[in-house]
Amino acid sequence: MQVKTLILGAGLTGLSTAYHLEQNGQNDYLLVEKEPVCGGLCASTQSHGFTYDYGGHLLHLHTPEGKKLVKKLLKTNLSRLSRNAFIYTHGVRVPYPFQAHLAALPATVRKECATGLLNRPSFKTVSTFEQWCLAAFGAGIYEHFFKPYHQKIWNCNPAQLTADWCAPFVPVLSAQDIRRSLQKTNRKHYGYNSYFYYPKQGGIGSLAQALAAKISHLQLNSTVTAVDLKRQTAVVNGHVVHYRYLINTLPLKDFTKLLKGQNRLKKQADFLKSVPVTVYHLVIARKVRPFSWLYFPEKDVPFYRVGLQSAFSAHNAPKNSSLFYIELPGLAKNTPALRKKIWTCLVQKGIIKRSDRPVFSAWQSVTHAYVIYDKKRTQVVSFLQNALAQHSCYCGGRYGSWNYSFMESALLEGKSLAQKVK
Ligand SMILES: Cc1cc2nc3c(=O)[nH]c(=O)nc-3n(C[C@H](O)[C@H](O)[C@H](O)COP(=O)(O)OP(=O)(O)OC[C@H]3O[C@@H](n4cnc5c(N)ncnc54)[C@H](O)[C@@H]3O)c2cc1C
């Protein structure tokens, strides 16, 4: 088989690439996806009347272009929702973001945070995430929130991570804002996610489905097992496909392993690190007080974030039930002991009641959920992408570019990838 452009992976990036190729009048392409459904991490599962995503998948639309595309695709199937998020720590519930609501903390913790703020080092010598947090918020806020929370997800010390990724995601406040956060309830909205969008029906997967409906050459159940950059061929379900351009949205580390030869690239890809997460979906037969999501930085709680999927859309769960997504660090095994521990913690934190009963549950895992921004990452990613581009192979998406990005970027990257095809 011969195609001009072969696109690997029908997550949002691959789907958007195919969509934009067609918009550019380029119809000679094939988009291959190993799963029986498209969407990748932006797929939703419908089961027993519930709709759930791979953990929280909310649309943060920050560019006019991204917003326009999503609205064009989802039309009226889109709601705008306000964030209602909290952090459970030190026995209290602190509104998110932590740094803007220090008044909610117990007096001793608040004092440590305030002292740290007044003695912040400068940003001048910042290179690690730890140094960045210290310069932005001081030692108290770092020790009481940023360090334990990030250590829990990334399973490593923030001193080993770079600060390359964090600026768009961690709201830095003015000195005046922070002083205000110490004195009284702060009603100002902060951060990239103070409001967000979500489909009215069909879960987040309806975005991927809307894209899929607009493209012609999507092949599901099709696994890529080998790529020969020199001959410009890929093996898909055992068949050789010849291409002129290869667009890769598979995780960069996994993709490199599929290459014939290319030992230098494989050696570099070995440096790329990521952490998996596990998502436990749980339903109880009662409506709980609505919230968007909650953070749990403390070690003795097995999960780091809990979201209320049924709060994003009335169609995600039947009336009088609550559907939670509970995100756990690493690959957690679905055992009765872990389920009991999760349940006990949810009761202790007052999220569910002892008298509640689970009526449905499901487990999912994401292998490369968060890529690790260590000292090697930037250099290795740019080396690999440049080397691959010399063979007309272009990588994109959260894992193809091995970065920390969102669905809006996946959609926009698909457009840029389509422009590589001449
Ligand atoms: C826990 C979690 C929460 C998130 N929350 C949000 C959020 O709230 N908002 C937001 O905007 N973003 C969020 N994201 C990020 C979002 O999921 C990604 O940015 C986006 O879905 C990435 O799309 P992609 O197409 O680049 O990658 P993917 O979705 O990973 O797509 C890659 C595709 O390649 C396929 N594939 C893999 N190997 C092969 C093979 N050998 N052959 C063929 N196909 C293959 C996969 O099956 C998959 O469909 C979250 C991510 C995680 C992990």
The ligand as an ORCA input file, in Angstrom:
! r2SCAN-3c Opt
* xyz 0 1
  C      -4.829     12.088     33.730
  C      -4.876     13.107     32.620
  C      -5.736     14.185     32.711
  C      -5.785     15.137     31.699
  N      -6.648     16.183     31.816
  C      -6.750     17.079     30.823
  C      -7.678     18.162     30.921
  O      -8.429     18.320     31.891
  N      -7.723     19.064     29.886
  C      -6.922     18.949     28.780
  O      -7.032     19.787     27.875
  N      -6.039     17.926     28.676
  C      -5.926     16.992     29.661
  N      -5.038     15.949     29.542
  C      -4.176     15.916     28.346
  C      -4.870     15.321     27.119
  O      -5.309     14.008     27.386
  C      -3.873     15.285     25.967
  O      -3.284     16.538     25.752
  C      -4.468     14.832     24.620
  O      -5.536     13.932     24.771
  C      -3.316     14.215     23.838
  O      -3.762     13.746     22.595
  P      -2.733     13.039     21.615
  O      -3.476     12.721     20.376
  O      -1.515     13.872     21.485
  O      -2.269     11.697     22.367
  P      -3.081     10.366     22.683
  O      -4.451     10.660     23.116
  O      -2.204      9.584     23.604
  O      -3.175      9.626     21.270
  C      -2.221      8.740     20.778
  C      -2.946      7.609     20.039
  O      -1.978      6.706     19.510
  C      -2.523      5.390     19.609
  N      -1.434      4.415     19.515
  C      -0.460      4.165     20.438
  N       0.383      3.200     19.989
  C      -0.063      2.849     18.753
  C       0.415      1.929     17.772
  N       1.512      1.193     17.967
  N      -0.270      1.826     16.603
  C      -1.390      2.602     16.386
  N      -1.868      3.486     17.276
  C      -1.219      3.610     18.450
  C      -3.208      5.413     20.957
  O      -4.132      4.344     21.102
  C      -3.846      6.786     20.959
  O      -5.156      6.745     20.425
  C      -4.946     15.002     30.552
  C      -4.081     13.907     30.467
  C      -4.037     12.981     31.477
  C      -3.079     11.830     31.366
*
